[in-house]
Amino acid sequence: MTDHHTYKKVELVGSSTTTIEDAINNALAEASKSINHLEWFEVTETRGHIEDGKVAHFQVTLKVGFRIANS
């Protein structure tokens, strides 16, 4: 084990028909299936789709940081 950590960031877009929080959680849940050592996220964009004057769909862009294995 080293005395430091090295991280990598990836950008994801999560979506939900219900809430911004669900869009974030959906993105993180999918990412955790193939990326190990997820450690933090940062919301960089929030947008949505409008139908009949109401929010129909939320999209949230995230930067997600994960630790490189064995660092």
All heavy atoms as TSV, in Angstrom:
chain	resi	resn	atom	element	x	y	z
A	1	MET	N	N	0.845	-1.175	0.000
A	1	MET	CA	C	0.000	0.000	0.000
A	1	MET	C	C	0.890	1.238	0.000
A	1	MET	O	O	1.897	1.290	0.691
A	1	MET	CB	C	-0.888	-0.029	1.235
A	1	MET	CG	C	-1.901	1.056	1.272
A	1	MET	SD	S	-3.341	0.536	0.355
A	1	MET	CE	C	-4.528	1.636	0.993
A	2	THR	N	N	0.501	2.226	-0.771
A	2	THR	CA	C	1.280	3.456	-0.834
A	2	THR	C	C	0.776	4.450	0.196
A	2	THR	O	O	-0.254	4.264	0.821
A	2	THR	CB	C	1.166	4.076	-2.244
A	2	THR	OG1	O	-0.187	4.480	-2.450
A	2	THR	CG2	C	1.583	3.107	-3.315
A	3	ASP	N	N	1.519	5.546	0.347
A	3	ASP	CA	C	1.115	6.584	1.290
A	3	ASP	C	C	0.335	7.706	0.602
A	3	ASP	O	O	0.201	8.796	1.132
A	3	ASP	CB	C	2.333	7.129	2.033
A	3	ASP	CG	C	3.345	7.770	1.106
A	3	ASP	OD1	O	3.213	7.638	-0.123
A	3	ASP	OD2	O	4.276	8.409	1.613
A	4	HIS	N	N	-0.142	7.440	-0.593
A	4	HIS	CA	C	-0.956	8.421	-1.321
A	4	HIS	C	C	-2.033	7.691	-2.124
A	4	HIS	O	O	-1.983	6.477	-2.265
A	4	HIS	CB	C	-0.079	9.250	-2.261
A	4	HIS	CG	C	0.439	8.441	-3.426
A	4	HIS	ND1	N	1.515	7.599	-3.304
A	4	HIS	CD2	C	0.005	8.330	-4.700
A	4	HIS	CE1	C	1.730	7.015	-4.491
A	4	HIS	NE2	N	0.823	7.432	-5.340
A	5	HIS	N	N	-2.984	8.444	-2.640
A	5	HIS	CA	C	-4.022	7.878	-3.499
A	5	HIS	C	C	-4.026	8.621	-4.827
A	5	HIS	O	O	-3.742	9.812	-4.879
A	5	HIS	CB	C	-5.408	8.017	-2.869
A	5	HIS	CG	C	-5.571	7.261	-1.599
A	5	HIS	ND1	N	-5.479	5.883	-1.525
A	5	HIS	CD2	C	-5.820	7.670	-0.336
A	5	HIS	CE1	C	-5.667	5.494	-0.288
A	5	HIS	NE2	N	-5.867	6.559	0.468
A	6	THR	N	N	-4.343	7.911	-5.874
A	6	THR	CA	C	-4.501	8.501	-7.193
A	6	THR	C	C	-5.941	8.278	-7.621
A	6	THR	O	O	-6.497	7.198	-7.416
A	6	THR	CB	C	-3.537	7.848	-8.210
A	6	THR	OG1	O	-2.204	8.024	-7.721
A	6	THR	CG2	C	-3.679	8.466	-9.581
A	7	TYR	N	N	-6.537	9.301	-8.213
A	7	TYR	CA	C	-7.943	9.257	-8.590
A	7	TYR	C	C	-8.113	9.516	-10.076
A	7	TYR	O	O	-7.257	10.113	-10.718
A	7	TYR	CB	C	-8.739	10.319	-7.814
A	7	TYR	CG	C	-8.695	10.127	-6.332
A	7	TYR	CD1	C	-7.686	10.684	-5.569
A	7	TYR	CD2	C	-9.664	9.366	-5.686
A	7	TYR	CE1	C	-7.641	10.496	-4.199
A	7	TYR	CE2	C	-9.628	9.179	-4.317
A	7	TYR	CZ	C	-8.612	9.748	-3.579
A	7	TYR	OH	O	-8.577	9.557	-2.224
A	8	LYS	N	N	-9.231	9.089	-10.592
A	8	LYS	CA	C	-9.626	9.375	-11.964
A	8	LYS	C	C	-11.042	9.921	-11.917
A	8	LYS	O	O	-11.831	9.543	-11.045
A	8	LYS	CB	C	-9.580	8.113	-12.817
A	8	LYS	CG	C	-9.943	8.363	-14.275
A	8	LYS	CD	C	-9.647	7.142	-15.112
A	8	LYS	CE	C	-10.091	7.338	-16.539
A	8	LYS	NZ	N	-9.144	8.083	-17.341
A	9	LYS	N	N	-11.378	10.827	-12.844
A	9	LYS	CA	C	-12.727	11.366	-12.937
A	9	LYS	C	C	-13.351	10.946	-14.264
A	9	LYS	O	O	-12.682	10.925	-15.289
A	9	LYS	CB	C	-12.719	12.893	-12.892
A	9	LYS	CG	C	-12.373	13.464	-11.561
A	9	LYS	CD	C	-12.693	14.939	-11.459
A	9	LYS	CE	C	-11.904	15.784	-12.407
A	9	LYS	NZ	N	-12.114	17.231	-12.194
A	10	VAL	N	N	-14.619	10.621	-14.219
A	10	VAL	CA	C	-15.390	10.357	-15.429
A	10	VAL	C	C	-16.642	11.227	-15.376
A	10	VAL	O	O	-17.076	11.647	-14.306
A	10	VAL	CB	C	-15.785	8.870	-15.582
A	10	VAL	CG1	C	-14.552	8.003	-15.769
A	10	VAL	CG2	C	-16.597	8.385	-14.407
A	11	GLU	N	N	-17.204	11.489	-16.540
A	11	GLU	CA	C	-18.430	12.275	-16.607
A	11	GLU	C	C	-19.591	11.356	-16.966
A	11	GLU	O	O	-19.485	10.538	-17.883
A	11	GLU	CB	C	-18.287	13.378	-17.654
A	11	GLU	CG	C	-19.424	14.360	-17.632
A	11	GLU	CD	C	-19.152	15.554	-18.518
A	11	GLU	OE1	O	-19.270	15.408	-19.750
A	11	GLU	OE2	O	-18.799	16.614	-17.981
A	12	LEU	N	N	-20.671	11.483	-16.226
A	12	LEU	CA	C	-21.864	10.668	-16.430
A	12	LEU	C	C	-23.076	11.580	-16.567
A	12	LEU	O	O	-23.071	12.696	-16.049
A	12	LEU	CB	C	-22.106	9.759	-15.224
A	12	LEU	CG	C	-20.985	8.854	-14.757
A	12	LEU	CD1	C	-21.372	8.197	-13.437
A	12	LEU	CD2	C	-20.702	7.801	-15.799
A	13	VAL	N	N	-24.107	11.082	-17.209
A	13	VAL	CA	C	-25.393	11.776	-17.242
A	13	VAL	C	C	-26.446	10.805	-16.745
A	13	VAL	O	O	-26.654	9.748	-17.334
A	13	VAL	CB	C	-25.754	12.275	-18.659
A	13	VAL	CG1	C	-27.114	12.965	-18.641
A	13	VAL	CG2	C	-24.682	13.218	-19.182
A	14	GLY	N	N	-27.070	11.163	-15.628
A	14	GLY	CA	C	-28.150	10.351	-15.074
A	14	GLY	C	C	-29.486	10.966	-15.430
A	14	GLY	O	O	-29.585	12.176	-15.646
A	15	SER	N	N	-30.518	10.145	-15.496
A	15	SER	CA	C	-31.839	10.672	-15.836
A	15	SER	C	C	-32.907	10.037	-14.955
A	15	SER	O	O	-32.719	8.970	-14.378
A	15	SER	CB	C	-32.154	10.416	-17.308
A	15	SER	OG	O	-32.192	9.034	-17.575
A	16	SER	N	N	-34.028	10.748	-14.850
A	16	SER	CA	C	-35.157	10.274	-14.056
A	16	SER	C	C	-36.405	11.040	-14.466
A	16	SER	O	O	-36.333	12.210	-14.846
A	16	SER	CB	C	-34.895	10.509	-12.570
A	16	SER	OG	O	-36.063	10.230	-11.814
A	17	THR	N	N	-37.521	10.384	-14.367
A	17	THR	CA	C	-38.800	11.059	-14.609
A	17	THR	C	C	-39.375	11.635	-13.320
A	17	THR	O	O	-40.403	12.312	-13.362
A	17	THR	CB	C	-39.831	10.092	-15.227
A	17	THR	OG1	O	-39.983	8.971	-14.354
A	17	THR	CG2	C	-39.402	9.632	-16.602
A	18	THR	N	N	-38.709	11.387	-12.179
A	18	THR	CA	C	-39.280	11.825	-10.907
A	18	THR	C	C	-38.550	13.004	-10.266
A	18	THR	O	O	-39.167	14.022	-9.997
A	18	THR	CB	C	-39.367	10.655	-9.906
A	18	THR	OG1	O	-38.076	10.066	-9.763
A	18	THR	CG2	C	-40.352	9.607	-10.384
A	19	THR	N	N	-37.235	12.856	-9.986
A	19	THR	CA	C	-36.516	13.929	-9.289
A	19	THR	C	C	-35.062	14.017	-9.749
A	19	THR	O	O	-34.514	13.076	-10.326
A	19	THR	CB	C	-36.491	13.698	-7.757
A	19	THR	OG1	O	-35.701	12.537	-7.481
A	19	THR	CG2	C	-37.886	13.541	-7.180
A	20	ILE	N	N	-34.446	15.152	-9.428
A	20	ILE	CA	C	-33.024	15.334	-9.686
A	20	ILE	C	C	-32.220	14.340	-8.843
A	20	ILE	O	O	-31.254	13.736	-9.315
A	20	ILE	CB	C	-32.609	16.781	-9.379
A	20	ILE	CG1	C	-33.220	17.721	-10.424
A	20	ILE	CG2	C	-31.099	16.936	-9.327
A	20	ILE	CD1	C	-33.106	19.189	-10.087
A	21	GLU	N	N	-32.628	14.152	-7.597
A	21	GLU	CA	C	-31.931	13.204	-6.717
A	21	GLU	C	C	-31.972	11.796	-7.297
A	21	GLU	O	O	-30.964	11.075	-7.269
A	21	GLU	CB	C	-32.559	13.218	-5.327
A	21	GLU	CG	C	-31.811	12.356	-4.341
A	21	GLU	CD	C	-32.366	12.483	-2.925
A	21	GLU	OE1	O	-32.664	13.606	-2.498
A	21	GLU	OE2	O	-32.503	11.428	-2.274
A	22	ASP	N	N	-33.101	11.385	-7.850
A	22	ASP	CA	C	-33.180	10.065	-8.481
A	22	ASP	C	C	-32.262	9.979	-9.698
A	22	ASP	O	O	-31.656	8.933	-9.954
A	22	ASP	CB	C	-34.617	9.730	-8.889
A	22	ASP	CG	C	-35.469	9.256	-7.737
A	22	ASP	OD1	O	-34.911	8.942	-6.657
A	22	ASP	OD2	O	-36.704	9.203	-7.905
A	23	ALA	N	N	-32.148	11.059	-10.449
A	23	ALA	CA	C	-31.246	11.070	-11.606
A	23	ALA	C	C	-29.805	10.854	-11.160
A	23	ALA	O	O	-29.055	10.083	-11.777
A	23	ALA	CB	C	-31.385	12.383	-12.376
A	24	ILE	N	N	-29.407	11.498	-10.064
A	24	ILE	CA	C	-28.060	11.316	-9.511
A	24	ILE	C	C	-27.877	9.869	-9.054
A	24	ILE	O	O	-26.895	9.216	-9.405
A	24	ILE	CB	C	-27.818	12.282	-8.337
A	24	ILE	CG1	C	-27.781	13.722	-8.832
A	24	ILE	CG2	C	-26.529	11.922	-7.596
A	24	ILE	CD1	C	-27.847	14.765	-7.724
A	25	ASN	N	N	-28.826	9.379	-8.272
A	25	ASN	CA	C	-28.727	8.010	-7.756
A	25	ASN	C	C	-28.729	6.976	-8.866
A	25	ASN	O	O	-28.015	5.965	-8.783
A	25	ASN	CB	C	-29.843	7.741	-6.756
A	25	ASN	CG	C	-29.592	8.420	-5.426
A	25	ASN	OD1	O	-28.468	8.494	-4.961
A	25	ASN	ND2	N	-30.646	8.936	-4.820
A	26	ASN	N	N	-29.502	7.194	-9.926
A	26	ASN	CA	C	-29.512	6.271	-11.061
A	26	ASN	C	C	-28.141	6.213	-11.729
A	26	ASN	O	O	-27.643	5.133	-12.063
A	26	ASN	CB	C	-30.584	6.671	-12.074
A	26	ASN	CG	C	-31.986	6.454	-11.563
A	26	ASN	OD1	O	-32.215	5.716	-10.604
A	26	ASN	ND2	N	-32.956	7.108	-12.190
A	27	ALA	N	N	-27.517	7.378	-11.938
A	27	ALA	CA	C	-26.188	7.414	-12.556
A	27	ALA	C	C	-25.162	6.693	-11.689
A	27	ALA	O	O	-24.359	5.898	-12.186
A	27	ALA	CB	C	-25.759	8.854	-12.812
A	28	LEU	N	N	-25.181	6.961	-10.386
A	28	LEU	CA	C	-24.213	6.332	-9.488
A	28	LEU	C	C	-24.431	4.828	-9.373
A	28	LEU	O	O	-23.462	4.052	-9.322
A	28	LEU	CB	C	-24.271	6.981	-8.109
A	28	LEU	CG	C	-23.841	8.451	-8.059
A	28	LEU	CD1	C	-24.064	9.022	-6.676
A	28	LEU	CD2	C	-22.403	8.617	-8.514
A	29	ALA	N	N	-25.680	4.395	-9.358
A	29	ALA	CA	C	-25.975	2.962	-9.282
A	29	ALA	C	C	-25.454	2.234	-10.515
A	29	ALA	O	O	-24.860	1.155	-10.399
A	29	ALA	CB	C	-27.475	2.738	-9.123
A	30	GLU	N	N	-25.659	2.814	-11.678
A	30	GLU	CA	C	-25.166	2.179	-12.910
A	30	GLU	C	C	-23.643	2.176	-12.948
A	30	GLU	O	O	-23.029	1.178	-13.316
A	30	GLU	CB	C	-25.728	2.887	-14.146
A	30	GLU	CG	C	-27.195	2.614	-14.384
A	30	GLU	CD	C	-27.491	1.135	-14.618
A	30	GLU	OE1	O	-26.753	0.470	-15.379
A	30	GLU	OE2	O	-28.465	0.637	-14.026
A	31	ALA	N	N	-23.032	3.297	-12.562
A	31	ALA	CA	C	-21.567	3.382	-12.580
A	31	ALA	C	C	-20.947	2.369	-11.624
A	31	ALA	O	O	-19.905	1.777	-11.933
A	31	ALA	CB	C	-21.120	4.793	-12.222
A	32	SER	N	N	-21.580	2.159	-10.473
A	32	SER	CA	C	-21.011	1.244	-9.480
A	32	SER	C	C	-21.011	-0.208	-9.956
A	32	SER	O	O	-20.302	-1.037	-9.391
A	32	SER	CB	C	-21.758	1.362	-8.149
A	32	SER	OG	O	-23.056	0.821	-8.255
A	33	LYS	N	N	-21.752	-0.510	-10.995
A	33	LYS	CA	C	-21.745	-1.866	-11.558
A	33	LYS	C	C	-20.446	-2.178	-12.279
A	33	LYS	O	O	-20.069	-3.343	-12.400
A	33	LYS	CB	C	-22.914	-2.054	-12.518
A	33	LYS	CG	C	-24.274	-2.037	-11.839
A	33	LYS	CD	C	-25.377	-2.156	-12.860
A	33	LYS	CE	C	-26.754	-2.071	-12.222
A	33	LYS	NZ	N	-27.832	-2.115	-13.242
A	34	SER	N	N	-19.761	-1.137	-12.800
A	34	SER	CA	C	-18.549	-1.398	-13.570
A	34	SER	C	C	-17.328	-0.610	-13.103
A	34	SER	O	O	-16.228	-0.861	-13.585
A	34	SER	CB	C	-18.800	-1.101	-15.055
A	34	SER	OG	O	-19.174	0.244	-15.235
A	35	ILE	N	N	-17.506	0.323	-12.170
A	35	ILE	CA	C	-16.381	1.110	-11.662
A	35	ILE	C	C	-16.243	0.837	-10.167
A	35	ILE	O	O	-17.199	1.026	-9.411
A	35	ILE	CB	C	-16.586	2.620	-11.900
A	35	ILE	CG1	C	-16.753	2.926	-13.387
A	35	ILE	CG2	C	-15.413	3.407	-11.319
A	35	ILE	CD1	C	-17.145	4.357	-13.678
A	36	ASN	N	N	-15.060	0.416	-9.764
A	36	ASN	CA	C	-14.783	0.163	-8.350
A	36	ASN	C	C	-14.259	1.419	-7.667
A	36	ASN	O	O	-13.719	2.317	-8.310
A	36	ASN	CB	C	-13.745	-0.948	-8.200
A	36	ASN	CG	C	-14.273	-2.267	-8.717
A	36	ASN	OD1	O	-15.435	-2.603	-8.525
A	36	ASN	ND2	N	-13.415	-3.019	-9.382
A	37	HIS	N	N	-14.398	1.468	-6.365
A	37	HIS	CA	C	-13.816	2.509	-5.515
A	37	HIS	C	C	-14.377	3.908	-5.794
A	37	HIS	O	O	-13.649	4.900	-5.714
A	37	HIS	CB	C	-12.286	2.530	-5.625
A	37	HIS	CG	C	-11.641	1.199	-5.483
A	37	HIS	ND1	N	-11.679	0.469	-4.305
A	37	HIS	CD2	C	-10.958	0.441	-6.374
A	37	HIS	CE1	C	-11.028	-0.665	-4.488
A	37	HIS	NE2	N	-10.591	-0.716	-5.732
A	38	LEU	N	N	-15.674	4.009	-6.131
A	38	LEU	CA	C	-16.290	5.328	-6.283
A	38	LEU	C	C	-16.161	6.070	-4.962
A	38	LEU	O	O	-16.423	5.507	-3.901
A	38	LEU	CB	C	-17.767	5.196	-6.657
A	38	LEU	CG	C	-18.077	4.610	-8.030
A	38	LEU	CD1	C	-19.578	4.422	-8.186
A	38	LEU	CD2	C	-17.546	5.505	-9.125
A	39	GLU	N	N	-15.765	7.344	-5.013
A	39	GLU	CA	C	-15.528	8.077	-3.778
A	39	GLU	C	C	-16.307	9.381	-3.677
A	39	GLU	O	O	-16.647	9.799	-2.590
A	39	GLU	CB	C	-14.030	8.350	-3.614
A	39	GLU	CG	C	-13.233	7.069	-3.534
A	39	GLU	CD	C	-12.277	7.039	-2.380
A	39	GLU	OE1	O	-12.085	8.066	-1.721
A	39	GLU	OE2	O	-11.701	5.966	-2.153
A	40	TRP	N	N	-16.559	10.091	-4.775
A	40	TRP	CA	C	-17.240	11.376	-4.681
A	40	TRP	C	C	-17.877	11.731	-6.019
A	40	TRP	O	O	-17.574	11.129	-7.041
A	40	TRP	CB	C	-16.272	12.482	-4.246
A	40	TRP	CG	C	-15.025	12.573	-5.078
A	40	TRP	CD1	C	-13.834	11.957	-4.842
A	40	TRP	CD2	C	-14.857	13.290	-6.297
A	40	TRP	NE1	N	-12.949	12.251	-5.833
A	40	TRP	CE2	C	-13.540	13.070	-6.735
A	40	TRP	CE3	C	-15.675	14.093	-7.068
A	40	TRP	CZ2	C	-13.035	13.631	-7.898
A	40	TRP	CZ3	C	-15.174	14.650	-8.234
A	40	TRP	CH2	C	-13.864	14.417	-8.634
A	41	PHE	N	N	-18.779	12.698	-5.974
A	41	PHE	CA	C	-19.368	13.210	-7.213
A	41	PHE	C	C	-19.585	14.709	-7.092
A	41	PHE	O	O	-19.652	15.265	-6.003
A	41	PHE	CB	C	-20.685	12.504	-7.557
A	41	PHE	CG	C	-21.846	12.869	-6.678
A	41	PHE	CD1	C	-22.702	13.895	-7.036
A	41	PHE	CD2	C	-22.090	12.190	-5.503
A	41	PHE	CE1	C	-23.770	14.245	-6.228
A	41	PHE	CE2	C	-23.155	12.509	-4.695
A	41	PHE	CZ	C	-23.997	13.546	-5.058
A	42	GLU	N	N	-19.699	15.341	-8.260
A	42	GLU	CA	C	-19.945	16.777	-8.355
A	42	GLU	C	C	-20.988	16.988	-9.456
A	42	GLU	O	O	-20.809	16.498	-10.575
A	42	GLU	CB	C	-18.629	17.466	-8.714
A	42	GLU	CG	C	-18.722	18.900	-9.086
A	42	GLU	CD	C	-17.379	19.438	-9.582
A	42	GLU	OE1	O	-16.382	18.692	-9.607
A	42	GLU	OE2	O	-17.357	20.613	-9.974
A	43	VAL	N	N	-22.065	17.657	-9.151
A	43	VAL	CA	C	-23.078	17.965	-10.157
A	43	VAL	C	C	-22.588	19.171	-10.958
A	43	VAL	O	O	-22.287	20.220	-10.385
A	43	VAL	CB	C	-24.449	18.260	-9.516
A	43	VAL	CG1	C	-25.448	18.711	-10.572
A	43	VAL	CG2	C	-24.962	17.034	-8.777
A	44	THR	N	N	-22.484	19.012	-12.279
A	44	THR	CA	C	-21.992	20.106	-13.117
A	44	THR	C	C	-23.083	20.741	-13.969
A	44	THR	O	O	-22.946	21.892	-14.364
A	44	THR	CB	C	-20.841	19.637	-14.029
A	44	THR	OG1	O	-21.303	18.565	-14.855
A	44	THR	CG2	C	-19.655	19.160	-13.202
A	45	GLU	N	N	-24.133	20.002	-14.253
A	45	GLU	CA	C	-25.247	20.545	-15.049
A	45	GLU	C	C	-26.547	19.888	-14.616
A	45	GLU	O	O	-26.566	18.710	-14.256
A	45	GLU	CB	C	-25.066	20.257	-16.545
A	45	GLU	CG	C	-23.910	20.936	-17.202
A	45	GLU	CD	C	-23.826	20.583	-18.685
A	45	GLU	OE1	O	-24.159	19.439	-19.062
A	45	GLU	OE2	O	-23.437	21.452	-19.464
A	46	THR	N	N	-27.598	20.657	-14.680
A	46	THR	CA	C	-28.935	20.127	-14.442
A	46	THR	C	C	-29.825	20.659	-15.551
A	46	THR	O	O	-29.809	21.849	-15.852
A	46	THR	CB	C	-29.495	20.593	-13.078
A	46	THR	OG1	O	-28.566	20.239	-12.059
A	46	THR	CG2	C	-30.831	19.942	-12.786
A	47	ARG	N	N	-30.586	19.774	-16.154
A	47	ARG	CA	C	-31.513	20.207	-17.200
A	47	ARG	C	C	-32.704	19.263	-17.215
A	47	ARG	O	O	-32.700	18.229	-16.556
A	47	ARG	CB	C	-30.829	20.270	-18.563
A	47	ARG	CG	C	-30.321	18.969	-19.064
A	47	ARG	CD	C	-29.439	19.145	-20.309
A	47	ARG	NE	N	-28.628	17.963	-20.437
A	47	ARG	CZ	C	-27.458	17.794	-19.842
A	47	ARG	NH1	N	-26.927	18.747	-19.131
A	47	ARG	NH2	N	-26.812	16.667	-19.980
A	48	GLY	N	N	-33.706	19.621	-17.967
A	48	GLY	CA	C	-34.892	18.780	-18.027
A	48	GLY	C	C	-35.645	18.948	-19.326
A	48	GLY	O	O	-35.363	19.843	-20.114
A	49	HIS	N	N	-36.596	18.090	-19.498
A	49	HIS	CA	C	-37.459	18.086	-20.674
A	49	HIS	C	C	-38.860	18.494	-20.221
A	49	HIS	O	O	-39.335	18.026	-19.187
A	49	HIS	CB	C	-37.472	16.691	-21.299
A	49	HIS	CG	C	-38.326	16.587	-22.499
A	49	HIS	ND1	N	-37.972	17.139	-23.706
A	49	HIS	CD2	C	-39.549	16.024	-22.678
A	49	HIS	CE1	C	-38.942	16.898	-24.583
A	49	HIS	NE2	N	-39.904	16.228	-23.978
A	50	ILE	N	N	-39.494	19.358	-20.989
A	50	ILE	CA	C	-40.814	19.879	-20.630
A	50	ILE	C	C	-41.862	19.316	-21.576
A	50	ILE	O	O	-41.673	19.313	-22.794
A	50	ILE	CB	C	-40.829	21.416	-20.718
A	50	ILE	CG1	C	-39.761	22.009	-19.809
A	50	ILE	CG2	C	-42.212	21.967	-20.375
A	50	ILE	CD1	C	-39.494	23.477	-20.060
A	51	GLU	N	N	-42.949	18.840	-21.008
A	51	GLU	CA	C	-44.108	18.401	-21.778
A	51	GLU	C	C	-45.359	18.987	-21.143
A	51	GLU	O	O	-45.541	18.886	-19.925
A	51	GLU	CB	C	-44.212	16.875	-21.800
A	51	GLU	CG	C	-43.174	16.197	-22.666
A	51	GLU	CD	C	-43.344	14.685	-22.705
A	51	GLU	OE1	O	-44.373	14.164	-22.225
A	51	GLU	OE2	O	-42.418	14.028	-23.193
A	52	ASP	N	N	-46.198	19.605	-21.957
A	52	ASP	CA	C	-47.451	20.194	-21.481
A	52	ASP	C	C	-47.235	21.152	-20.314
A	52	ASP	O	O	-48.007	21.183	-19.350
A	52	ASP	CB	C	-48.459	19.110	-21.088
A	52	ASP	CG	C	-48.832	18.216	-22.248
A	52	ASP	OD1	O	-48.942	18.732	-23.393
A	52	ASP	OD2	O	-48.990	17.006	-22.025
A	53	GLY	N	N	-46.147	21.919	-20.374
A	53	GLY	CA	C	-45.877	22.918	-19.356
A	53	GLY	C	C	-45.364	22.369	-18.036
A	53	GLY	O	O	-45.277	23.109	-17.060
A	54	LYS	N	N	-45.010	21.089	-17.992
A	54	LYS	CA	C	-44.517	20.472	-16.760
A	54	LYS	C	C	-43.209	19.728	-17.022
A	54	LYS	O	O	-42.951	19.296	-18.146
A	54	LYS	CB	C	-45.543	19.470	-16.213
A	54	LYS	CG	C	-46.846	20.103	-15.807
A	54	LYS	CD	C	-47.799	19.032	-15.318
A	54	LYS	CE	C	-49.155	19.653	-14.989
A	54	LYS	NZ	N	-50.123	18.637	-14.579
A	55	VAL	N	N	-42.437	19.554	-15.966
A	55	VAL	CA	C	-41.200	18.769	-16.079
A	55	VAL	C	C	-41.571	17.321	-16.350
A	55	VAL	O	O	-42.344	16.720	-15.602
A	55	VAL	CB	C	-40.350	18.858	-14.796
A	55	VAL	CG1	C	-39.133	17.948	-14.906
A	55	VAL	CG2	C	-39.930	20.289	-14.526
A	56	ALA	N	N	-41.028	16.784	-17.425
A	56	ALA	CA	C	-41.307	15.396	-17.785
A	56	ALA	C	C	-40.105	14.493	-17.507
A	56	ALA	O	O	-40.270	13.290	-17.311
A	56	ALA	CB	C	-41.695	15.297	-19.248
A	57	HIS	N	N	-38.912	15.084	-17.499
A	57	HIS	CA	C	-37.708	14.280	-17.383
A	57	HIS	C	C	-36.576	15.166	-16.872
A	57	HIS	O	O	-36.406	16.280	-17.354
A	57	HIS	CB	C	-37.328	13.748	-18.772
A	57	HIS	CG	C	-36.602	12.458	-18.737
A	57	HIS	ND1	N	-36.904	11.421	-19.565
A	57	HIS	CD2	C	-35.569	12.021	-17.993
A	57	HIS	CE1	C	-36.105	10.400	-19.329
A	57	HIS	NE2	N	-35.279	10.761	-18.376
A	58	PHE	N	N	-35.810	14.664	-15.909
A	58	PHE	CA	C	-34.636	15.358	-15.398
A	58	PHE	C	C	-33.378	14.696	-15.939
A	58	PHE	O	O	-33.320	13.467	-16.027
A	58	PHE	CB	C	-34.576	15.277	-13.868
A	58	PHE	CG	C	-35.717	15.949	-13.169
A	58	PHE	CD1	C	-36.854	15.237	-12.822
A	58	PHE	CD2	C	-35.658	17.298	-12.866
A	58	PHE	CE1	C	-37.904	15.840	-12.161
A	58	PHE	CE2	C	-36.711	17.913	-12.208
A	58	PHE	CZ	C	-37.837	17.192	-11.863
A	59	GLN	N	N	-32.371	15.504	-16.284
A	59	GLN	CA	C	-31.048	14.998	-16.643
A	59	GLN	C	C	-30.031	15.745	-15.796
A	59	GLN	O	O	-30.082	16.978	-15.689
A	59	GLN	CB	C	-30.715	15.240	-18.111
A	59	GLN	CG	C	-31.304	14.243	-19.054
A	59	GLN	CD	C	-30.731	14.414	-20.451
A	59	GLN	OE1	O	-30.280	15.494	-20.833
A	59	GLN	NE2	N	-30.737	13.343	-21.214
A	60	VAL	N	N	-29.100	15.020	-15.198
A	60	VAL	CA	C	-28.073	15.612	-14.353
A	60	VAL	C	C	-26.710	15.096	-14.807
A	60	VAL	O	O	-26.498	13.890	-14.897
A	60	VAL	CB	C	-28.305	15.262	-12.869
A	60	VAL	CG1	C	-27.222	15.866	-12.001
A	60	VAL	CG2	C	-29.672	15.735	-12.418
A	61	THR	N	N	-25.814	16.026	-15.125
A	61	THR	CA	C	-24.444	15.659	-15.488
A	61	THR	C	C	-23.596	15.683	-14.229
A	61	THR	O	O	-23.637	16.649	-13.461
A	61	THR	CB	C	-23.876	16.634	-16.536
A	61	THR	OG1	O	-24.730	16.634	-17.685
A	61	THR	CG2	C	-22.470	16.228	-16.957
A	62	LEU	N	N	-22.840	14.600	-14.033
A	62	LEU	CA	C	-21.995	14.452	-12.849
A	62	LEU	C	C	-20.556	14.202	-13.257
A	62	LEU	O	O	-20.298	13.500	-14.239
A	62	LEU	CB	C	-22.414	13.227	-12.032
A	62	LEU	CG	C	-23.852	13.011	-11.660
A	62	LEU	CD1	C	-24.037	11.606	-11.137
A	62	LEU	CD2	C	-24.240	14.019	-10.618
A	63	LYS	N	N	-19.640	14.736	-12.489
A	63	LYS	CA	C	-18.255	14.282	-12.534
A	63	LYS	C	C	-18.111	13.356	-11.333
A	63	LYS	O	O	-18.446	13.735	-10.210
A	63	LYS	CB	C	-17.275	15.443	-12.439
A	63	LYS	CG	C	-17.243	16.277	-13.703
A	63	LYS	CD	C	-16.194	17.333	-13.634
A	63	LYS	CE	C	-16.219	18.135	-14.917
A	63	LYS	NZ	N	-15.209	19.200	-14.904
A	64	VAL	N	N	-17.658	12.150	-11.592
A	64	VAL	CA	C	-17.552	11.146	-10.533
A	64	VAL	C	C	-16.078	10.769	-10.385
A	64	VAL	O	O	-15.403	10.463	-11.367
A	64	VAL	CB	C	-18.389	9.896	-10.884
A	64	VAL	CG1	C	-18.241	8.832	-9.817
A	64	VAL	CG2	C	-19.852	10.283	-11.057
A	65	GLY	N	N	-15.599	10.812	-9.152
A	65	GLY	CA	C	-14.222	10.466	-8.867
A	65	GLY	C	C	-14.129	9.084	-8.260
A	65	GLY	O	O	-14.949	8.709	-7.426
A	66	PHE	N	N	-13.139	8.336	-8.699
A	66	PHE	CA	C	-12.892	7.021	-8.114
A	66	PHE	C	C	-11.403	6.821	-7.939
A	66	PHE	O	O	-10.591	7.372	-8.676
A	66	PHE	CB	C	-13.528	5.900	-8.924
A	66	PHE	CG	C	-13.007	5.751	-10.331
A	66	PHE	CD1	C	-12.002	4.847	-10.617
A	66	PHE	CD2	C	-13.552	6.499	-11.364
A	66	PHE	CE1	C	-11.537	4.692	-11.913
A	66	PHE	CE2	C	-13.102	6.347	-12.666
A	66	PHE	CZ	C	-12.090	5.444	-12.936
A	67	ARG	N	N	-11.069	6.050	-6.916
A	67	ARG	CA	C	-9.673	5.790	-6.592
A	67	ARG	C	C	-9.141	4.664	-7.473
A	67	ARG	O	O	-9.792	3.633	-7.659
A	67	ARG	CB	C	-9.549	5.405	-5.115
A	67	ARG	CG	C	-8.120	5.214	-4.638
A	67	ARG	CD	C	-8.051	4.987	-3.131
A	67	ARG	NE	N	-9.087	4.131	-2.597
A	67	ARG	CZ	C	-9.069	2.802	-2.618
A	67	ARG	NH1	N	-8.054	2.164	-3.187
A	67	ARG	NH2	N	-10.044	2.108	-2.096
A	68	ILE	N	N	-7.970	4.881	-8.023
A	68	ILE	CA	C	-7.297	3.847	-8.799
A	68	ILE	C	C	-6.896	2.720	-7.837
A	68	ILE	O	O	-6.350	2.976	-6.762
A	68	ILE	CB	C	-6.037	4.408	-9.497
A	68	ILE	CG1	C	-6.399	5.571	-10.426
A	68	ILE	CG2	C	-5.294	3.306	-10.257
A	68	ILE	CD1	C	-7.313	5.212	-11.572
A	69	ALA	N	N	-7.207	1.491	-8.209
A	69	ALA	CA	C	-6.912	0.334	-7.354
A	69	ALA	C	C	-5.430	0.304	-6.972
A	69	ALA	O	O	-4.554	0.648	-7.782
A	69	ALA	CB	C	-7.285	-0.957	-8.061
A	70	ASN	N	N	-5.166	-0.070	-5.742
A	70	ASN	CA	C	-3.809	-0.199	-5.189
A	70	ASN	C	C	-3.043	1.117	-5.106
A	70	ASN	O	O	-1.827	1.122	-5.090
A	70	ASN	CB	C	-2.984	-1.222	-5.985
A	70	ASN	CG	C	-3.620	-2.583	-5.944
A	70	ASN	OD1	O	-4.155	-3.007	-4.931
A	70	ASN	ND2	N	-3.603	-3.279	-7.074
A	71	SER	N	N	-3.767	2.224	-5.093
A	71	SER	CA	C	-3.052	3.504	-4.923
A	71	SER	C	C	-3.440	4.112	-3.591
A	71	SER	O	O	-4.409	3.749	-2.973
A	71	SER	CB	C	-3.395	4.463	-6.048
A	71	SER	OG	O	-4.684	5.025	-5.879
